[in-house]
C-alpha cells in the first residue's frame, strides 16, 4: 500500500510520492513532455448526440403538446357544430376522435416531446449534474484542445476548485463530487501504474479559505465535497493539510536549527500565509498544529490578475469605454461577465442568446461598432476561457519581458494587443495591496517574529510580487530559496509518508 500527496490546485494539479528518502513525481499529462503537472480544468463533452432530456422537461413538453391538441379539438368541435352537411360533420367527428386518441397516447407524445427537445437542445441547456452523469471526461491539455475544437459539444469547467466554497444546491454538489472524483481516480490510477503499488491513502492540500463568500460554512462544504470525491475515487483514507504548512514541511529538512518561518503561498485561486516554527528534530512528528504561530488566507490568486489584465488593458480594444448615443459608456458589466470563467451562472448568462442580442443592440447605438464586435465574437463562440488563458500567458511572458504583442487571432484576423510591464503593474496594483494586507494580518496574529521568509506558488515567480515582498515590505527578512511550483505537493507527500 502507498500514500501520495495531491496538490489539487486552481490552475494546475500535481501528485507526488515520498518513500522517506526521495520524492517521485507522478506523470499526469501524456500530452506535456517532462511535466509533472496537469491543468485542473475539466472538459465534459458528448461525441455524438446529447443525452435524453430530463423527465421534468419531457413532461413539460408533453403538456405543451397536449394543450395544442386541445386547441385543435376545440376548433374541430366548433367546425362540427357549424357544419350543415352530415358528411362534413362526419369528417370533423372523425378528426375529433383522432385528436382525442393522440391526446391520450402518452408513449407517442413522449417520443414526440423528446424529438422536439433534442432538435433545439444544446449543452448549455443541461444541468451540471446531468452533464457529469452522462458526459465523457477529458483532462489536461487533451481536454483543453477538445474544448477549443468543439466548444458547442461540451462544457469546460476552468477551475472546479474555485466553486467548492460557493453556494451550491444539492444537484450542483453532487455534480462537483462526481467531477472531482473522476479527476482524483485518474490521479490514483496514474500513481498506481507508475509506482507499481496499490494507492489507498492521500493527503490533499487545502487553502486556508476556499474560494467563496460563505466563510467557515463554505470551507466545511469544500472539504465535504473533496472527502466524498476521494472516497468515490477509491481512496480508503484521506486527510487534508493547509497548503502553506505543507510548503513549510518541504523546506524544514534544509534548516540547521529551530527557525520561525513566514510562508507566503500565492497560487492561482488563493493566497495563503502562515508563520510556523520549524525544526529538523520535529520532522517525524505527525501533528504539527502546535507549531503553527498564525495562519490566514483569502480567495485572491493569480487568476484574478489574469482577469484584471483583460479588463484594464485588453477590454478597451474590445469596446470598453466607448460612449453610446445617450452619452453613457458601454456597460462595463459586459467585460467582467466575459471573464467570469470561475462563475458558472454568470458565464452561462453571458453565453445566452439574450446577452448576445443585448450586445448587438448596443452595437447599433455607438459610432464605431467594430471594436464591440470582438466582444460579440467572444460571446457567440464561447471564447472566454481561451481569452483568460491568453491573458495568463501574457502575464507569464511579462515576467521576463518589458513589452509583448499578444495575438488574439482566434477572435479576429490580425487582432493583436500590445502589452507592457506597466500594464501588468496597473492590473496587479489593487491585488497586491490585498496580498500585503494578508501578510500584515498573519504577522500581527503571531506571538513571535519570523526569522526567515519562504515565498511559493506560481505567482511567487513574478518579479513584481517578489520585489514588493522582499524589497519593499520585508527587506530585512532572509529569503529561503525553493521550488515555487512543487514545494506544496512535496510537503504533502512528506505528510502522506508519515501515515
N, C-alpha and C positions, 0 to 999 in steps of 0.2 A: 504494500500500500504506500501511496505517496501523497504529500500535501504540497499545494502550489500557492503562490501569491498571485492575485489578479488585480491589476490596476485598471478598473473599468472607468475610463475617462470620458470627458465631454467630447473631445475631438478624436482621440486615439485610445486604444486599449492595448494591454500588454500582459503576458503571463511569464512568470519566472519560477524555476525550481532551484532550491538551495539544498545541497547534500550535507551541509555542515562545514564544508571547506570552500566550495566554489559555486557560483551561480551558473545556471543553464537557461538561456533564453529560448522560449518556445516559438518556433516559426509559425506565424498565424496567417500570413497573406502570401500565397504562392505567386501572386502577380507582382510582388515587390521584391526585388533582389536584395539580399543581405539586410533585410529589415525584420526586426522582431516586434514591430508594432502593426496594428491594423486599424483602419478607420472604424470609429464607433457607430457610424451611420448604418442603417439597415434599409435595404430596398425590398419591399414586399410587392410582388407582381403576379400577373397571370400571363402565361404563354399564349393561351388561346382565348376561349370565351370567359366572360365573367361568371361568377357562381350564381346559383339560383337566388333570386331576390328573397329577402326575409319574409316570413309568413305574414307579418303585420302589413307589409307593403302589398303583398298579393291580395290579402283580404280587402284592403282599401281600394285596390284597383277593381276587384270583383264587384264591390258595392257601387263603384262609379259606373261600371258597365251595366249593372242591374238598373241603376237609375235611368240610364239612357234607354234601356229596353222598356221600362215602364212608360217613358215618354212616348215611345213608338206605339205601345199598346193603347195609350190614351188617344193618340191620333187615329189609330186604326178603328177604335170604338166610335169616335166621332164620325169618321167616314162611313162606318156601317150604318149609323142612325140616319145619316143624311142620304144614303143610297136609296133609290126607289126601285131599281131593278133587282129582283131576287138573285139573279146570277151574280150581280155586282156585290150584293150583301154576302153571298157565299164566299166570294174571294176574300173579303175583309174578315169574315168569320174564321176562315182557314188561316189567315195571316195572324190573327189574334191567338189562335191555338198554337201556332208555330212559335210565336214570340214568348208565350207563357212556358212552353216546353224548354225554350232556350234559357229563360229566366231561372228555371229550377234545375237545369243541368249543371250542377256545381263543378264536376270534374272538367267539363268543356270550358266553363267560364274561367277556371283556374289556369288551364293551359293557355287560353287567350290572354289572360292577365299577365302571365309570365312572358309571353312573346312581346306584348306591348311594353312591358317594363324593361326587358333586355334591349329592345330596339333603341331606347333613349337613355339607358342607364350608363353611367361612367364610373370609373374607380372612385371618384370623389363622392359619389352617392352612397358608397358603402361605409358602414361604421368601422372604426378602427378595430373593434373586436371581431367583426366578420372578416375583415381583411386578414387579420392574423390567423384566424381559424381556418381559412380556406386558401390563402395565397401561398406562393412559393417565396423562399428567402434567398437573398444574395448578400454577402458580406464584403467588406473591404473594397478594394479597387474594382473587383468584378461587379459588385452592387452599384457603385457609383457610375461605372461605364454603362451598365444596363440602363440606369436612370437617364443618362444623357442620351442614349439611343431611343428609348421608348418611355418618356415621362408619362404618357397617357395610359400606359399599360399597368402602372403600379403607383406606389406612393413611397417617397423617400422620407424616412424619419431621420433627420440630420443628426440629432443628438438625443437618443432615448433618455439618457441620464438627466437631462435638463427638465424632464417632465415629472420625475418621481416625487418631488415635494409639492407639486401643484395640486389644485383642487381637481380631483378625478371622481367621476361617477363609477358605479360598480363595473359596468361594461368596459370602461377605459382602464380600470385597474387590472382586470383580467387580461386585457389586450397587452399591457406592458409586462405583466408577469410572463405571458406566453412568448412575447417577442424577445425579452431578455433571457428567458430560459433557452431559447434556440441559440442565442449567442454564447451563453455560458456552456451549453452542451458541446458546441463546436470547439470552444477553448479546451474543455476537458478531454474531448476525443483527440484533439491535436497533441495535447500533452502526453496522453497515454501512448500514442503511436511513437512519439519521439523519445520518450523515456523508457518505453517497453515495460511499463508498470501500470497497475490499476491506480487511478487517481480518485480518491474518495473524500478528500478534505481540501478546503480552500480558505485562505484569509483574503478578504476582499477589502480594498481601500474604500474609505468613505470620506467625503468632505465634512468639515465641522458643521456646516449648514448646507443642506441640499438646495438646489435652485428652486425657488418658490417663495411665496409670500405668507406661508402659514405657520412659520416658526417651528416650535418643537413638534406640533401636530404633523406638519409636513415632513420633518425629519423621521418621525416614527413611521409614517406611511411609506417613505422611501425605503427604509430598512426592511419593513414588512414585505414590500414588493420584491426586493433583492433576495431576501431569505427564501420566499416562496419559489422564486425563479431558480435559485440554486438547487433547491430540493427537487424541483421538476427536471432540472438538468442532470440529475444523477449524483449530486454530492450528498453524502450522508452526514457531513459535519461542515458547518461554515461559520466563520467568525468575521467580525468587522473591526478594522483599525483605522483611526483617523490618519489621513494621508501625511500631514506634516510630521506626525510621530513616527510613521513608517520610514520617512526620509531620514529622520534622526538616527534610527537603528542602523541604517546603511553606513553612516559616517562614524558611528561610535567606535568600531574597531581601530580606526586610524588615530584615535586620541590617546595620548600617553598618560593622562591624569584626569580626575573628575573635572568636568567643564560644563558650565551653563551655556547652552547654545540657543540662539534665536533662529528658528527655521521659518523661512518665508517660501511657501509653495504657491506659485501662481500658475494655475492651469488654464484649460480652455473655457471652463464654465464657472469656476470658483477660485477664490483666493483664501488660503488657509494658513494661519500663523500659530506657532507655538513656541514657548520658551520652556526648555526641558533640561534637566540635569542628566548628563551622560557620563558614563564611567566604564572603562574596559572590564572592570570587575563585575558589572551587572549585566553583561551581555547575555548570560544564560537565563536570567530571570524572565519568567513568562509574563507576569503582571507588572507593568511599569507605571501605572497611573499615579502612584505616589511621587514619581519623579517629574511629573508634568507641573510646571510652575504656573503656567497660564496657557490658554488656547482660545483662539477666536477665528472667525471666518465669515465670509459673505459671498453671495452669488454674483461676484464680479470677476470675470475671467477674460481670456484673450478673445473669445467670440464677440464680446461686447465691443472690443476695439475694432474688429473686422466690420461690424455693423456701423460703428461711428464713422469709420473711414469712408464708407459708402455714402452715408447721409451728409457728411460735411464736404467731401471732395469729389465724389462721383455723381451723386444725385443732381448737382447743379448742371451737369451735362445731359441730364435726362428730363429737364424741365422744372426742377425745383427752383422757386424764386420768381418764376415768370408771373406776370400780372394778367388777370382776367379782365374782361371788359368793364366789370364793376369796380375795378381798382384793387380788388383783393388778390392775394397771391394764390397760386395753385395750392390746393390743400396739402399741407406738409404731411398729413397722415398717410397719403399715398406712399410716401417713400419709407416711412417707418414700418408700415404694413408689408411693404415689398421685402424687407429684411427679416421678417418675423419667422425665421426658419425653426425657432425653438418654441413656437406658439401655434399649435395645430389649428385651433378655432380661428385665430386671426389670419393665418395663412390660407385656410380654406375659404374664408371670406374674401381675401384678396384675389384668389383664383376664380371666384364665382363670375357667372355671366353678368350679373347686375353690376359688379365692381368694374368689369371691363367696359360696360355701357356708360358708366359714370365717367370713366377716364376719357372715353371717346366723345362724350358730350362736352367735357371740359376743353378738349382739343378744338372744338368748334367755336369757342369764345375767347381764344387767345390769338395774338397776332402771328406767332411763329409756332405752329403745332409740331414741327419736325422733331424737336427735342423730346417732347412729351410722347411722341410715337415710340421712342425707345422704351419708355416705361410700359406702354401698352404691349409691346412685344414681350417684355419680361412677364407681364400678366397673362397674356394669351398662351404663351409657350411654356409657362411654368418654369421660369429660369431663375427663381430666387436663390435656390440652393447653389446653383452654379455661380451666380454673381457673388454670393458670400464667400464661396470657395476661392474665387478670383481675388477678392479683397484680402483674404488670408495670405495668399501667395504674394500679393503686393506688399503686405506688412512685413513678411519674412525677407523679401528682397531688399526692402528699405532699411533692414538691419545692417546691411553691408554696403549699400549704395546711397548716394545723396539724391539721385533722381532716377526714375524709371518711366517707361511707357508701358501701360497696361493694355494689352489687346483684348477688346470685347467684341470680336468679330462674330461671335455666335448670336449677338443681339442685332448687329447691323454691320454690313461690309465696311471695312476701313474705319470702324469705330475704335479709336484709341484714346486713352486718357493719360495725360502726363501727371505724374505724382512726384512729390518731393518729400524729403525728411521733414520739412516744415509742415506739410500737410499731415504727416503721421503724428508729429508732435501736437498739433492742434487737435486732432481727433482723440488723442490719448490724455489730454490735459485733465479733464474732469475725472476720468477713470483713475488716473494716477493719484489724484488728491484723495480719492476714496481708499485706495490701497494704503496710502501713507497713514490715513486715519486709523486703519485696522492695526498697523504696526504700533502706533502710539497706544491704542487700546490694549494690545497684548502686553506692552511694556508696563503700562500703568497697573495692570492686573497681576503682575508678577511681584513677589516679595523679594526677589533677588535680581540683580542686574545681569544681563547676558555678557559673556566673555568673548564669544565668537558669533559670527553670522554665517548662515548657510542659505543660499538662495537656490531654489529648484523649481521645476515646472517649465513648460515650453516658453512662457513669457519671460523667464529669467535670462534668456539669451538676448533679449532686446537691449541694445546699448542704452536706450532711453531709460529703461527700468533700472538697469544696473547703476547708471550714473546717479539717478535720483536717490536710490537707496544707499549706495556705498560711498558716494562722494558728498552728497548734499544733506542726507538725513542722518546717516550713521557713519561719519567719516573716521571715527576713532575705533571702530569695531573691526578686528581682523576677520577676513573673509576666508571661509573654508571652500576650497575649490572642489567641485564634484561633478558628477554626471547629472545634467539638468533633466534629461529625459527618463533615465532608468532608476534613479535613486529611490523613488517611492515604491516601485514594484520589487526592487531588490530587498528593500526593508520589509515588505510584506512577505516575501519568500523566507526571510530570516525568521520572522514570527511563525510562519507556517511550519518550518522545520522543528520548532520547539513543541509543536502539538503532536 
